[in-house]
Amino acid sequence: MKKLVLFGLFIAINTISIAQQGWKWPEDVEMAKEKNALYVDAVKSKQFATAVEPHQWLLDNAPDLNESLYINGAKIYEGLVDAESDAAKKVTLQEKALKMYDDRIKYFGKEGKVLNRKAFTAYKYYKGNKSKYQELMTLFDKTFELNQAKTLDNNLMAYMDVVRRYKLSGGEITDEEVIDRYGMISDVIDGKIASKRNVPRLEKIQANVDKLLTSTVTVDCPFVEDKLAPKMRESQDPKMAKKVFQLMLTAKCSESPTFVEAAEIVYKSEPAFGLAKVIALKHASTGDLGKANEYYTESLELTDDNLKKSEIYLSMAQMYASSGNKSAARTNARKALANDPSAKKAYSLIGNLYMQSYNDCRAGESKVDDRLVFIAAYNQYKRAGDQSAMSKAKEQFPSIEEIFELGLTEGQSMTVGCWINETVVLERRP
């Protein structure tokens, strides 16, 4: 009696242990274990044809045995597909491979996770079969709906290609619906890039998604302006604005006011250095210096990178130089140099400002004093290493006669007046 109790306890413990491990053995436990061991060994050694018989026995007699039954089942039939040369047999094996994913969901759930795996396999098998495009479209729509940001990288470009194939083969999908899916895919890619993992790969995926879009629908400026911009203005939705922004870049519509409008909506939601810089540049190009300065200033606050700050200060210097505000231009050029002493363009810009100041600063009382601006310009060009500009500036130096007439000597220090207010060493022109 005592032995029977101990034996019963042993069986109970084993049963609990097996159940805890997620295995649901059929009545013929020993046969099931044997078949399981046989097919698993065959899968490990990639003897997929050998694995079929014991694996099928388990499918028939213990379909809810364990989730691994279907994970390995997919490996078996996908391996057989790769090895099969007969077209008809290959199709049959493809269907069995995909059925492994469906049955895994049937018995063990996790639909989103499993479809994430199934989708790319189905894409590989069916992308050349027009009769399967509707099925692929439905599968990818559902996969994306269930996974969103967790959609596997491989499925992102595949999804856009499915949209393209479905659309071009006469599928019932409008241009706007194509754009909607493109936007969702791009949003997921952006989110993944923001995590700073696999960035080069994701950027390549986005570039390919962009190409697939433009080969699916005609994305030109009128399309974006007429069909998407009104929706953006009405909703003020950052996601819609991002879509408009990206598509206008793709269609080369960045000169449109809508491009800046979209960028500003996105910026309110997601302030970023690069976006602030783009907006500032656009406002500067249209002469709205107040707005340009606002976004340039904000871009400076969004980075700790001195090189990027130097780049912004140089852009501000160029903006003020174009508007005729020479003093502000020089101030920002000097700030560019303070952040990046190697920014030679800033020296050239200051040199140009000085060269352009002759008429503004000329008092007409002394030819030597009036021409000191060219010496100041020469000094800046020299720092920039611009030999051509140096030569042109030197041609405008005072002549030796003009220097002697005033009782001056080469090499003496003199002050450039006007807004420049710098000390230079007097030199004559060649």
Secondary structure as the mmCIF struct_conf table of DSSP 4:
data_model
#
loop_
_struct_conf.conf_type_id
_struct_conf.id
_struct_conf.beg_label_comp_id
_struct_conf.beg_label_asym_id
_struct_conf.beg_label_seq_id
_struct_conf.end_label_comp_id
_struct_conf.end_label_asym_id
_struct_conf.end_label_seq_id
HELX_RH_AL_P HELX_RH_AL_P1 LYS A 2 GLN A 20
TURN_TY1_P TURN_TY1_P1 GLN A 21 GLY A 22
BEND BEND1 GLU A 27 GLU A 27
HELX_RH_AL_P HELX_RH_AL_P2 VAL A 29 LYS A 44
TURN_TY1_P TURN_TY1_P2 SER A 45 LYS A 46
HELX_RH_AL_P HELX_RH_AL_P3 PHE A 48 ASN A 61
TURN_TY1_P TURN_TY1_P3 PRO A 63 ASP A 64
BEND BEND2 LEU A 65 LEU A 65
TURN_TY1_P TURN_TY1_P4 GLU A 67 GLU A 67
HELX_RH_AL_P HELX_RH_AL_P4 SER A 68 ALA A 83
HELX_RH_AL_P HELX_RH_AL_P5 ALA A 87 PHE A 108
HELX_RH_AL_P HELX_RH_AL_P6 GLU A 111 TYR A 126
TURN_TY1_P TURN_TY1_P5 LYS A 127 GLY A 128
HELX_RH_3T_P HELX_RH_3T_P1 LYS A 130 LYS A 132
HELX_RH_AL_P HELX_RH_AL_P7 TYR A 133 ASN A 147
HELX_RH_3T_P HELX_RH_3T_P2 GLN A 148 LYS A 150
HELX_RH_AL_P HELX_RH_AL_P8 ASP A 153 LEU A 168
TURN_TY1_P TURN_TY1_P6 SER A 169 GLY A 170
BEND BEND3 GLU A 172 GLU A 172
HELX_RH_AL_P HELX_RH_AL_P9 ASP A 175 ALA A 194
TURN_TY1_P TURN_TY1_P7 SER A 195 LYS A 196
BEND BEND4 ARG A 197 ASN A 198
HELX_RH_AL_P HELX_RH_AL_P10 VAL A 199 THR A 214
TURN_TY1_P TURN_TY1_P8 SER A 215 THR A 216
BEND BEND5 VAL A 217 VAL A 217
HELX_RH_AL_P HELX_RH_AL_P11 CYS A 221 PHE A 223
HELX_RH_PI_P HELX_RH_PI_P1 VAL A 224 LEU A 228
HELX_RH_AL_P HELX_RH_AL_P12 ALA A 229 SER A 235
HELX_RH_AL_P HELX_RH_AL_P13 PRO A 238 THR A 250
TURN_TY1_P TURN_TY1_P9 ALA A 251 LYS A 252
TURN_TY1_P TURN_TY1_P10 SER A 254 GLU A 255
BEND BEND6 SER A 256 SER A 256
HELX_RH_AL_P HELX_RH_AL_P14 PRO A 257 SER A 269
BEND BEND7 GLU A 270 GLU A 270
HELX_RH_AL_P HELX_RH_AL_P15 PHE A 273 SER A 285
TURN_TY1_P TURN_TY1_P11 THR A 286 GLY A 287
HELX_RH_AL_P HELX_RH_AL_P16 LEU A 289 GLU A 301
TURN_TY1_P TURN_TY1_P12 LEU A 302 LEU A 302
HELX_RH_AL_P HELX_RH_AL_P17 ASN A 306 SER A 323
TURN_TY1_P TURN_TY1_P13 GLY A 324 GLY A 324
HELX_RH_AL_P HELX_RH_AL_P18 LYS A 326 ASN A 339
TURN_TY1_P TURN_TY1_P14 PRO A 341 SER A 342
HELX_RH_AL_P HELX_RH_AL_P19 LYS A 344 MET A 355
TURN_TY1_P TURN_TY1_P15 GLN A 356 SER A 357
HELX_RH_AL_P HELX_RH_AL_P20 TYR A 358 CYS A 361
BEND BEND8 GLY A 364 GLU A 365
HELX_RH_AL_P HELX_RH_AL_P21 LYS A 367 ASP A 370
TURN_TY1_P TURN_TY1_P16 ARG A 371 ARG A 371
HELX_RH_AL_P HELX_RH_AL_P22 LEU A 372 ALA A 384
TURN_TY1_P TURN_TY1_P17 GLY A 385 GLY A 385
HELX_RH_AL_P HELX_RH_AL_P23 GLN A 387 LYS A 394
TURN_TY1_P TURN_TY1_P18 GLU A 395 GLN A 396
BEND BEND9 PHE A 397 PHE A 397
HELX_LH_PP_P HELX_LH_PP_P1 PRO A 398 SER A 399
HELX_RH_AL_P HELX_RH_AL_P24 ILE A 400 GLU A 405
TURN_TY1_P TURN_TY1_P19 LEU A 406 GLY A 407
TURN_TY1_P TURN_TY1_P20 GLU A 410 GLY A 411
STRN STRN1 SER A 413 VAL A 416
TURN_TY1_P TURN_TY1_P21 CYS A 418 ILE A 420
STRN STRN2 GLU A 422 VAL A 425
#
